[in-house]
Amino acid sequence: MKLRALIAVGIWFASGASGQVTALTHATVIDGTGNAPQRDTTIVMENGRIRDMGPSSLVQIPSGAAVRDLTGKFIVPGIINAHGHVGANRDPQLRQYALYGVTTTTSMSFDDDDIVQFKEEQKRGNLRGARILTVKYRFMSAPNIPGSEVKTPAEARAKVDEIVAKGADFVKVWVDAQGGKYPKLTPEFCAAVFDEARKYNKTTMAHIVEYADAKKMVELGVDILVHNVRDRVMDDEFIATLKQRNVSVISTLAREESMYVYGDSPAFLEEPFFRKGLRGEQAATLGQKKEEQARDPQRAQLKKAFETDKINLKKMTDAGVRVALGTDSGGALDRFFIQGFAEHRQMQLMTEAGLTPMQVIQAFSKGASETLRIDRDFGTLLRGKAADLLVVGRNPLDDITNMRGIEAVYLGGRKFE
């Protein structure tokens, strides 16, 4: 059943692309595996996939192919955002993600039932922006509505049955007391959710903040912690357990920083790369957000959580725990978690936490695709895989902020504009 499910995911994502053959020649390719860059490399793309890839002197370019000489340029995998949000009116949000180089994102809260039809359109090649994966519904504690309508383990199982039938790619629980304001989902409730999800071979996820909750979710067999532990530095024993149980962790540093950083009036607020991502009333209300965060009595606590996330991220990476890039971007506009910009800010913050640029690239390609179990077709750049890739003008291994110099986005082998 697991193999069939993985094959189905691959078909869902990669079909329906254009038959145009495109050759990107003489580039330096960073394929996301962690291997050394491949210089003077040519990639041939056809039907949405990488038909051929290798030294330019050896790759034969088919007659009639569209050829682009990328001498001096760099090709990297498309960015996979393993923790994002996409609300109503999806197209402009997915377009914004794609223009920032995010070729696949997740929708981690709630989606209307038309998400099934929307994904079918993407399957047919109608990619008007980033590909989307969804939890469809997140299980939350009262008083959060939607999310807390089901109360018992039996009701939780029935809800899992329902959302899987309505297109859920993953099943997620939200275990968070919000600073003591709300009750948490019980372990018994979460266990029922996870057990039912496993019957459908669905990847399970848990939103956590505290170490104790992370530990309990791992004991219950969760596949992904969609945030990092932020209330304390994790001990080596727990980190070893994460690795032994093959649990993935998504560190959302950009989200943690965005909870307080506007109050510091950082220089990036005036940069075009940031400002072009503002939507709706965000440009007009940015000043209000800065004042609100500057007065927030929780600022010190939020900064401490951010720093703790950085420490835990470095410890896990050093120990070989699978880490995926995620941001919590999108959602309500008053959160100011800017889609696209947040993913690039996350990269920069990960290097500030001590990761190398190569490790960051792996986090948004190999790590994210393995975390989401779409690595059969996505993540790394290899012959036969989906042709989701970016062309950048300067070497991101020298400075990860060079990822911001995107010159072209190819989504399913098509140049996205």
C-alpha positions as CSV (number, residue, x, y, z in Angstrom):
1,M,0.0,0.0,0.0
2,K,2.8,2.4,0.8
3,L,4.5,1.9,-2.5
4,R,1.2,2.4,-4.4
5,A,0.6,5.6,-2.4
6,L,4.0,7.0,-3.3
7,I,3.6,6.2,-7.0
8,A,0.2,7.9,-6.9
9,V,1.7,11.1,-5.4
10,G,4.4,11.1,-8.1
11,I,1.8,10.8,-10.9
12,W,-0.4,13.5,-9.3
13,F,2.4,16.0,-9.3
14,A,4.3,15.3,-12.5
15,S,1.7,14.7,-15.1
16,G,0.2,17.1,-17.5
17,A,3.3,19.2,-18.3
18,S,4.1,20.7,-21.7
19,G,5.8,18.6,-24.4
20,Q,8.2,21.3,-25.2
21,V,11.9,20.2,-25.0
22,T,14.1,22.8,-23.3
23,A,17.9,22.6,-22.8
24,L,19.7,24.6,-20.1
25,T,23.4,24.4,-21.1
26,H,26.8,25.1,-19.5
27,A,25.5,25.8,-16.0
28,T,26.8,24.9,-12.6
29,V,24.3,22.6,-11.0
30,I,23.8,22.2,-7.3
31,D,21.5,19.2,-7.2
32,G,20.4,19.2,-3.6
33,T,21.9,15.8,-2.7
34,G,24.8,17.4,-0.9
35,N,27.2,16.4,-3.6
36,A,29.7,18.9,-5.0
37,P,28.5,21.3,-7.6
38,Q,28.6,19.9,-11.2
39,R,30.2,22.5,-13.5
40,D,29.5,23.0,-17.2
41,T,26.4,20.8,-17.0
42,T,23.4,20.6,-19.3
43,I,19.9,19.8,-18.3
44,V,17.3,18.7,-20.9
45,M,13.7,19.0,-19.8
46,E,10.7,17.3,-21.5
47,N,7.2,16.5,-20.5
48,G,7.7,18.2,-17.1
49,R,10.7,16.0,-16.2
50,I,14.5,16.0,-16.5
51,R,15.1,13.9,-19.5
52,D,18.9,14.1,-19.4
53,M,21.5,15.8,-17.2
54,G,25.3,15.6,-17.4
55,P,28.5,17.2,-18.7
56,S,27.7,19.5,-21.5
57,S,30.2,17.8,-23.8
58,L,28.3,14.5,-23.4
59,V,24.6,15.5,-23.4
60,Q,22.9,15.4,-26.7
61,I,20.4,18.1,-27.3
62,P,17.4,17.0,-29.3
63,S,16.7,18.7,-32.6
64,G,14.2,21.5,-32.2
65,A,14.8,22.0,-28.5
66,A,14.7,25.5,-27.0
67,V,18.3,26.2,-25.8
68,R,19.4,28.6,-23.2
69,D,23.1,29.1,-22.6
70,L,23.6,29.5,-18.8
71,T,27.4,30.0,-18.8
72,G,28.3,31.5,-15.5
73,K,24.9,30.8,-13.9
74,F,23.8,28.3,-11.3
75,I,20.9,25.9,-11.2
76,V,19.4,24.7,-7.9
77,P,16.3,22.8,-7.0
78,G,13.0,24.6,-6.6
79,I,12.3,25.6,-3.0
80,I,9.9,23.3,-1.1
81,N,8.2,25.0,1.8
82,A,7.4,22.2,4.2
83,H,5.3,24.5,6.4
84,G,3.2,27.2,4.7
85,H,-0.3,28.5,4.6
86,V,-2.6,29.1,1.6
87,G,-6.0,30.5,2.3
88,A,-8.9,31.4,0.0
89,N,-8.1,33.0,-3.4
90,R,-5.2,30.6,-3.9
91,D,-3.9,31.7,-7.3
92,P,-2.3,35.0,-6.3
93,Q,-0.7,33.4,-3.3
94,L,0.7,30.4,-5.2
95,R,1.9,32.8,-7.9
96,Q,3.7,34.9,-5.3
97,Y,5.4,31.8,-3.9
98,A,6.5,30.7,-7.4
99,L,7.9,34.2,-8.2
100,Y,10.1,33.9,-5.1
101,G,11.3,30.4,-6.2
102,V,8.9,28.3,-4.1
103,T,7.8,25.5,-6.4
104,T,5.9,23.4,-3.8
105,T,4.2,24.6,-0.6
106,T,2.0,23.1,2.0
107,S,-1.3,24.4,3.3
108,M,-1.3,23.6,6.9
109,S,-4.6,24.8,8.4
110,F,-7.9,24.5,6.5
111,D,-8.9,24.2,2.9
112,D,-12.3,24.2,1.3
113,D,-13.6,21.0,-0.4
114,D,-12.7,22.4,-3.8
115,I,-9.0,21.7,-3.0
116,V,-9.6,18.3,-4.7
117,Q,-10.6,19.9,-8.0
118,F,-7.8,22.5,-7.6
119,K,-5.2,19.8,-7.3
120,E,-6.7,18.0,-10.3
121,E,-6.2,21.1,-12.3
122,Q,-2.5,21.2,-11.3
123,K,-2.3,17.5,-12.2
124,R,-3.4,18.4,-15.7
125,G,-0.6,20.9,-16.0
126,N,-2.5,24.1,-15.1
127,L,0.2,25.3,-12.7
128,R,-0.5,29.0,-12.2
129,G,1.9,29.0,-9.2
130,A,3.5,26.7,-6.7
131,R,2.2,23.1,-6.3
132,I,0.1,22.6,-3.2
133,L,-0.2,19.9,-0.6
134,T,-2.8,20.2,2.2
135,V,-3.7,18.9,5.6
136,K,-7.3,19.9,4.7
137,Y,-8.2,20.3,8.4
138,R,-6.1,20.7,11.6
139,F,-7.2,19.1,14.8
140,M,-7.2,21.8,17.5
141,S,-8.4,22.2,21.1
142,A,-11.2,24.4,22.2
143,P,-12.1,27.2,21.7
144,N,-10.6,27.2,18.2
145,I,-13.3,26.9,15.6
146,P,-12.9,25.4,13.1
147,G,-10.6,22.7,14.5
148,S,-12.2,21.7,17.8
149,E,-15.6,20.4,16.6
150,V,-14.7,16.9,17.3
151,K,-14.1,16.0,21.0
152,T,-13.6,12.3,21.5
153,P,-11.1,9.8,20.0
154,A,-13.9,8.1,18.2
155,E,-15.0,11.4,16.6
156,A,-11.4,12.1,15.7
157,R,-11.1,8.8,13.8
158,A,-14.3,9.6,11.9
159,K,-12.9,13.1,11.0
160,V,-9.7,11.6,9.7
161,D,-11.8,9.3,7.5
162,E,-13.6,12.4,6.2
163,I,-10.6,14.6,5.4
164,V,-8.7,11.8,3.8
165,A,-11.7,11.3,1.5
166,K,-11.7,15.0,0.8
167,G,-8.1,15.3,-0.3
168,A,-5.9,15.5,2.7
169,D,-2.3,14.7,1.9
170,F,-1.2,14.8,5.6
171,V,-3.0,14.6,9.0
172,K,-2.0,17.3,11.6
173,V,-2.7,17.9,15.3
174,W,-2.1,21.3,16.9
175,V,-0.8,20.8,20.5
176,D,-0.4,24.3,21.9
177,A,-1.8,26.0,25.1
178,Q,-1.0,29.4,23.6
179,G,0.8,30.5,26.8
180,G,-1.7,28.8,29.1
181,K,-4.8,30.3,27.6
182,Y,-6.3,27.1,26.1
183,P,-6.4,23.4,27.0
184,K,-4.2,21.1,24.9
185,L,-5.3,18.2,22.8
186,T,-4.9,15.1,25.0
187,P,-2.4,12.3,24.2
188,E,-5.4,9.9,23.8
189,F,-7.0,12.1,21.2
190,C,-3.8,12.5,19.3
191,A,-3.1,8.8,19.4
192,A,-6.5,8.1,17.8
193,V,-5.8,10.7,15.0
194,F,-2.4,9.2,14.3
195,D,-3.6,5.6,14.3
196,E,-6.4,6.3,11.9
197,A,-4.1,8.3,9.6
198,R,-1.7,5.4,9.4
199,K,-4.5,3.2,8.1
200,Y,-4.4,5.4,5.0
201,N,-0.6,5.6,4.9
202,K,-0.9,9.3,5.6
203,T,2.0,11.2,7.0
204,T,1.3,12.6,10.5
205,M,2.3,16.0,11.8
206,A,2.2,17.8,15.1
207,H,2.4,21.5,15.8
208,I,4.3,21.9,19.1
209,V,6.1,24.5,21.1
210,E,7.2,22.8,24.3
211,Y,9.7,19.9,24.7
212,A,7.3,17.8,26.8
213,D,4.7,17.9,24.0
214,A,7.3,17.1,21.3
215,K,8.5,14.2,23.3
216,K,4.9,12.9,23.8
217,M,4.1,13.2,20.1
218,V,7.2,11.3,19.2
219,E,6.3,8.6,21.6
220,L,2.9,8.4,19.8
221,G,4.7,7.8,16.5
222,V,4.3,11.2,14.8
223,D,6.3,11.6,11.5
224,I,6.9,15.3,11.5
225,L,7.3,18.1,14.2
226,V,6.1,21.1,12.1
227,H,7.8,23.5,14.5
228,N,11.0,23.2,16.5
229,V,11.1,22.9,20.3
230,R,11.2,26.5,21.6
231,D,10.9,26.4,25.4
232,R,14.2,24.7,26.2
233,V,17.4,23.3,24.6
234,M,16.8,19.7,23.7
235,D,18.9,17.1,25.3
236,D,21.1,14.7,23.3
237,E,19.0,11.7,24.3
238,F,15.8,13.2,22.7
239,I,17.7,14.3,19.6
240,A,19.0,10.7,19.2
241,T,15.5,9.5,19.5
242,L,14.4,11.8,16.7
243,K,17.1,10.3,14.5
244,Q,16.4,6.7,15.5
245,R,12.7,7.0,14.8
246,N,13.2,8.9,11.5
247,V,11.2,11.9,12.7
248,S,11.6,15.1,10.6
249,V,11.7,18.5,12.2
250,I,10.7,21.8,10.6
251,S,12.4,24.8,12.2
252,T,10.4,27.9,11.4
253,L,12.9,30.6,12.4
254,A,11.4,33.2,10.0
255,R,8.1,32.8,11.8
256,E,9.7,33.1,15.3
257,E,11.6,36.2,14.2
258,S,8.5,37.8,12.7
259,M,6.7,37.6,16.0
260,Y,8.9,40.5,17.3
261,V,11.4,41.8,14.7
262,Y,9.1,44.4,13.1
263,G,9.3,46.2,16.4
264,D,13.0,46.5,15.8
265,S,12.5,48.3,12.4
266,P,15.0,46.0,10.7
267,A,16.7,47.3,7.5
268,F,15.0,44.7,5.3
269,L,11.7,46.4,5.7
270,E,12.8,49.0,3.2
271,E,14.2,46.5,0.7
272,P,12.3,45.9,-2.5
273,F,12.8,42.1,-2.1
274,F,10.6,42.3,1.0
275,R,8.2,45.0,-0.1
276,K,7.2,43.3,-3.3
277,G,5.8,40.5,-1.2
278,L,3.3,42.7,0.8
279,R,-0.3,41.9,0.0
280,G,-3.6,43.7,0.6
281,E,-3.3,46.3,3.4
282,Q,0.1,45.1,4.6
283,A,2.0,48.1,3.2
284,A,-0.4,50.5,4.8
285,T,-0.4,48.8,8.2
286,L,3.3,48.0,8.5
287,G,3.8,51.0,10.7
288,Q,1.1,49.9,13.0
289,K,2.6,46.4,13.2
290,K,6.0,47.9,14.1
291,E,4.4,49.9,17.0
292,E,2.4,46.9,18.2
293,Q,5.4,44.7,18.4
294,A,7.6,47.4,20.0
295,R,5.1,47.6,22.8
296,D,4.5,43.8,23.2
297,P,5.2,42.8,26.8
298,Q,6.2,39.3,25.5
299,R,9.1,40.6,23.3
300,A,11.8,39.2,25.5
301,Q,10.1,35.8,25.7
302,L,9.6,35.7,21.9
303,K,13.3,36.6,21.3
304,K,14.3,33.8,23.7
305,A,12.1,31.3,21.8
306,F,13.8,32.4,18.6
307,E,17.3,31.9,20.0
308,T,16.3,28.5,21.4
309,D,15.1,27.4,18.0
310,K,18.4,28.3,16.5
311,I,20.3,26.3,19.1
312,N,18.1,23.3,18.7
313,L,18.3,23.5,14.9
314,K,22.1,23.4,15.0
315,K,22.2,20.5,17.5
316,M,19.8,18.4,15.4
317,T,21.7,19.1,12.1
318,D,25.0,18.2,13.7
319,A,23.4,14.9,15.0
320,G,22.0,14.0,11.5
321,V,18.3,14.5,12.2
322,R,16.4,15.3,9.0
323,V,15.6,19.0,8.9
324,A,13.2,20.6,6.4
325,L,12.9,24.2,5.5
326,G,9.6,25.7,6.6
327,T,8.3,29.1,7.6
328,D,4.6,29.2,8.6
329,S,4.3,31.9,5.9
330,G,1.0,33.0,4.6
331,G,-2.3,32.9,6.5
332,A,-3.9,35.9,7.9
333,L,-2.4,39.1,6.6
334,D,-2.0,40.7,10.0
335,R,0.6,38.0,10.9
336,F,3.0,39.5,8.4
337,F,4.6,36.1,7.5
338,I,5.3,37.2,4.0
339,Q,5.0,34.4,1.4
340,G,8.2,34.0,-0.6
341,F,10.2,36.5,1.3
342,A,9.9,34.4,4.5
343,E,11.5,31.3,2.8
344,H,14.6,33.4,1.8
345,R,14.8,34.9,5.2
346,Q,14.6,31.4,6.7
347,M,17.6,30.4,4.6
348,Q,19.6,33.4,6.0
349,L,18.6,32.7,9.6
350,M,19.6,29.0,9.2
351,T,23.1,30.0,8.2
352,E,23.2,32.4,11.1
353,A,22.3,29.4,13.3
354,G,25.4,27.7,12.1
355,L,24.3,25.6,9.0
356,T,26.3,25.8,5.8
357,P,24.7,27.1,2.6
358,M,24.8,23.5,1.3
359,Q,22.9,22.2,4.3
360,V,20.3,24.9,3.8
361,I,19.9,23.9,0.1
362,Q,19.5,20.3,1.2
363,A,16.8,21.4,3.7
364,F,14.6,23.0,1.0
365,S,15.2,20.2,-1.5
366,K,16.2,16.7,-0.3
367,G,15.2,17.3,3.4
368,A,11.8,18.8,2.6
369,S,10.9,16.3,-0.1
370,E,11.8,13.3,2.1
371,T,9.9,14.9,5.0
372,L,6.8,15.3,2.9
373,R,7.4,11.9,1.2
374,I,7.4,13.3,-2.3
375,D,11.1,12.6,-2.9
376,R,10.4,10.0,-5.5
377,D,9.7,12.8,-7.9
378,F,10.8,16.1,-6.2
379,G,13.5,17.7,-4.2
380,T,16.8,16.8,-5.9
381,L,17.8,17.3,-9.5
382,L,18.3,13.9,-11.0
383,R,17.5,12.3,-14.4
384,G,13.8,11.3,-14.4
385,K,12.6,13.7,-11.7
386,A,10.3,16.6,-12.0
387,A,11.9,19.7,-13.7
388,D,11.3,22.1,-10.8
389,L,14.4,24.3,-10.7
390,L,15.8,27.8,-10.3
391,V,18.4,29.7,-12.2
392,V,20.4,32.1,-10.0
393,G,23.1,34.5,-11.1
394,R,25.6,34.1,-8.3
395,N,26.8,31.1,-6.3
396,P,24.5,30.4,-3.3
397,L,27.3,28.3,-1.7
398,D,29.3,31.5,-1.3
399,D,26.4,33.3,0.4
400,I,22.9,31.9,0.8
401,T,21.4,35.3,0.1
402,N,22.6,34.8,-3.5
403,M,19.4,32.7,-3.7
404,R,17.5,36.0,-3.9
405,G,19.0,36.7,-7.3
406,I,16.6,34.4,-9.2
407,E,16.8,34.9,-12.9
408,A,14.3,32.1,-13.9
409,V,11.9,29.7,-12.3
410,Y,11.1,26.5,-14.1
411,L,8.0,24.7,-12.8
412,G,7.3,21.4,-14.5
413,G,9.8,22.2,-17.2
414,R,8.1,25.5,-18.1
415,K,9.5,28.9,-17.4
416,F,7.2,30.6,-14.9
417,E,6.5,34.3,-15.5
